[in-house]
Amino acid sequence: MAVGKEILTKIRSVQNTQKITKAMQMVSTSKMRKTQERMRLARPYADKVRSVMNHLAKTNEYHGLQILERREQVKRAGFVLITTDKGLCGGLNANLLKKFFAQVQAYREQGVEVEVVCLGSKGLAACQRVGLDVVASVVNLGDTPKMTMLLGALNEFFARYTDAHLDVVHLVYSGFINTMKQEARLEVLLPIGQAELEGSAETEAQNGAEATEYNWDYHYEPDPLSVLDYLVRRYLESVVFQALCDNMASEQAARMVAMKAATDNAGNAIKELRLVYNKSRQAAITTELSEIVAGAAAV
């Protein structure tokens, strides 16, 4: 059995760790409220732009805009991978990367080449470990993300799709459901409208209704090409920014839960160590009393 001094050292060490995890839990709780508010404020604009692009996708009138073209065959796929810059957030990044690498493996089995844009250092490090082709990356996004930090990497990726270098672009991020649950999501970012059309068809099928065809008609001023080019760019940027806000809210919620669990576990460890320490001290006292009694009896 360990001596009392060693046990006391362990208790102090666990207590110091508990103080750190408790402080991190409180900081994450404060940041989580701010990220959730930012996420809620970004959603109305993103939802409205998604609705407009959904209608536009059903018109099939792209007026020669290259970024709206659909490829018949997928030979090269791209991923916008959004992860965290820091750890200590439970299995958030692990679950996301598991879903991401499963899709990458599925493409490789089909002979499809893969390119990645990484937003967050954890995803960048994971892609570099396995040797994936990382086209661009943005790290150290901070607690308040700015769209200007993302534009360079995203424009490079969208230009590759416009030039037919990529045939499909996926968006991978952690979606915020509630404080205790975050979901790894993999969505189709390009071609535009595919995810929305599939989702609306599934919804109608679940409701027992057949998928209907809509004939949307738009009039553009001053001309379709300039309006659509601006609208598509804003749509893609808003979707990625909304996903980034969701991922940050998920990060703070996951970190808060993980730090609370670590704090509770440290408290349990301290109780067990104190019990061991008391047993050790009692055993030492009992041994000394026995020696004293044995010495007196011998005299």
N, C-alpha and C positions, 0 to 999 in steps of 0.2 A: 504494500500500500504506500502511496506517495506520502512524503512527509508534509507537515502542515505548511511550511514556508512555500513549497512548490505549488500547493493547491491555492494558497492566497494569491500568488503571482498570476495563476491562471484566471482566478476570479476577477482580479483587477483588469487583466487583458480583455476578458469578455465584456466587462462593464464599459470599458473604453469603446469597444466595438459597438456595443448597444447604443451608446450616446451618438455615435456617428450615424448609425442606421436610423435612429429616431429623428435626428436632424434632417437627414435626407428624405425621410418620409414626409416631414412637415413642409419642406421646400417643394417636393413633388406635388403635394396637395394644393399648395398655393399656385404653382405653375399650371396644374391641371385645370383649374377654374378659368385661367386666362386663355389657355389653348382651346378649351371647349367653347368659350365665348367667341374666339376668333373663328373657329370652325363653323359655328352657327351663323355668324355674320357673312361668311363666304358662301354658304349654301344657296341662298335665294338666287343670286346672280348666276351661279354655276347651273342650278336646276333650270332656270329660264333659258340659258344658252343651249343646254342639252335639248330642251323641248324644241327650240327653233331648228337646231341641227337635225333632230329626229324628223321633223317635217320636211326639211330640205333633202334628207336622205331618201325619202319616199317619192320625191319628184323625179329623181334620176336625170335631172337637167343640171349638169355641172359646168356648162358653157366653156369647156376647154381648160378648166382649172386642174393642173396636174395633181395637186395634193388630194383631190377628191376622187381620183381614178382608183378603180379596184383591180387587183391582179387576179387573173384566173388561176395561176399556179404560184405557190409559195416556195421560193428558192432561198430566200435570205430573210430572217426574222430579226426584229429589234425589240429590246426591252428597256423600259424606263423603270429602274429598280430604286425604290425609295425605302431607305432603312434609317436607323438612328446613327448619330455620331458618337454616342456614349453607350456604355453597357449598363449592367445592374438593373435591367428591366425585365427580368424573368425570361420566359421562352418566346418573347415577342419576335425578335430577329430570327431565332432558330426556326420557328414555325413558318415565317415568311420565306426564308431562304430554302426551306424544304419544298415548299410549293413552287418556288421559282426554278430550282434545279430539276424538279420533276418535269416541268414543261420544257426546259432546255434539253434534257435527256430524250424526251419524246421527239423533239425536232431533230436532234442528232441521229436518232435511229431512222428517221425519214430522209436523211441526207441534207437537211436544211442547215445552213450556216447561221450563226447567232452573233449579234452585236449588242452591246449593253451601254447604256448611260446610267451611271451610278450617282444617286443623290443621297449622301450619307457615307461616312467612313466605314461602317461595318459591312455594308454591301460591297464597297470597293475592295476591301481586304479579302472578302470571301471570293470574289471574282478573280482577283489576282492569284489567289492560292491555287485555283483550278485551271488557270490559264485561259480564261475567256477573253474575247476581244472587247476591251473597254474603249469606246470611242471618245467619251468625255466623262468628267466627274465633277461634282461640286460637293465639298465637305465644309465642316464648320459653319453650318447654317444658322446656328444660334437659336435662341428661344423665340425670336420674332422673325420669321422668314420674309425675305424680300423677293419679289418677282424678278427684279433686275439681276439677281444673282443666278437665276436659272436660265435666262434668255439665251445666253451664249451656247450652252450645252443643248438646249431644246431646239434652237434654230438649226444647229448642225444636224441633228437627227431628222428634223422635218425636211431639210434640204435633201438628205439622202433618200427619203421616201419620194419626194418630188422628182428626183433624178432617176427613179426606178432602181436605185441601189438596194432598197429594202422593199419587201412585198407586204409585210404586216408589222405593226408596232403594238406591243403589249405594255400595259401599265400595271406594275406590281407594287402593292403597298398594304399597310395594315389599316383596315377600316375600324373606326370607333363605333361600337354598339352601345356599351355602357361601361361603367367604371370597372366592373369585374370581367368583362368580355370584350376581346378584340379579335377581329377576323382577318386572316390573310386573304387578300383579294387579288385576282388576276383578271384584268379587263382588256378588251381590244380597244386601243386608242385610234389606230388607223388600220383599215379604212373607216372613215367616219360613218356612224349610223348603224354599223353592223351589230354592236352590242345592244343598242336601243331597240332595233327591229326584232332581234331574237328575244329580248326581254318582253316586249309587248306581245309577241306571238305566244310566248309561254304563259303570260298572264291571261290572255284570252282563252287559251286551251284549258287552263285550270278553272276558269269560270264557266266552262262548257259552251263557249262561243267560238265560232270559226273565225280565223284570221281574216280581217277585212282589208280591202285595198282602198287607199285614200288618194285622191288626185289633188294635191296641193299646187297652187299656182301663185307665183310671186312676180311682182313688177319691181325692177331695180332702177335706182337713180344714184349716180349718173349713168353707170353701166354695170352689167352683172359681174364682170371679171374683178373690178376693183372692190365692189361691195363684198363679194364672196371671199376674196382673198383676205380682207380685213376681218370678216366674221369668223372664218375658219381659224385664223391665227388666234383671235381672242378666245374662241371656244377651246382650242387645244391648251392654251395657257391657263385658262380657268379650271379645266379639268385636272391638270397636273397640280396646280396650286391648291385646289380643294383636297386632292389626295394627300398632298404634303401636310396640310392642316390636320386632316384626319390622322395621319401617321404620327404627328407630334402629340396630339391629344391621346392617342393610344399609348405612346411612349411614356408620358407622365402618369397615366393611370396604371400602366403595368409596373412602373418603377415604384409608385406609391404602395401598391399591393405587395410587391416583392420586398420592399424595405419594412413594411409592417410585419410580414412573415419572419424576416430576419430578426427584427426586434423581439418578437414573441419567442422565437427559438433561443435567442440569447438569454432572455429571462428564464426560460426552462433550464438552460445549461447552467446558469448561475445557481438556481435552486438545487440542482443535482450536485454541483461542486461544493456548495455549502454543506449539504448532507454528508458528502464524503469527508469534508474537512472536520465536521463535528464528530464523525465516527472515528477518524484518525486521532483527534485530540482526546476523545474519551478512552480510546485504546491505550494511548500513551499514559494518561493519568492512571488507568487501571494497572498498567505494568509497573509504574513507580510505586503505587500502593502495595502491590504484591511483593516487590523487592524489599520495601520498608518492613512489611509484616514478616517476611522470611528472615530478614536480618535480625529483627527483634526476637524472633523465636529461636534463632541460632544462639543468641547471647544468653 
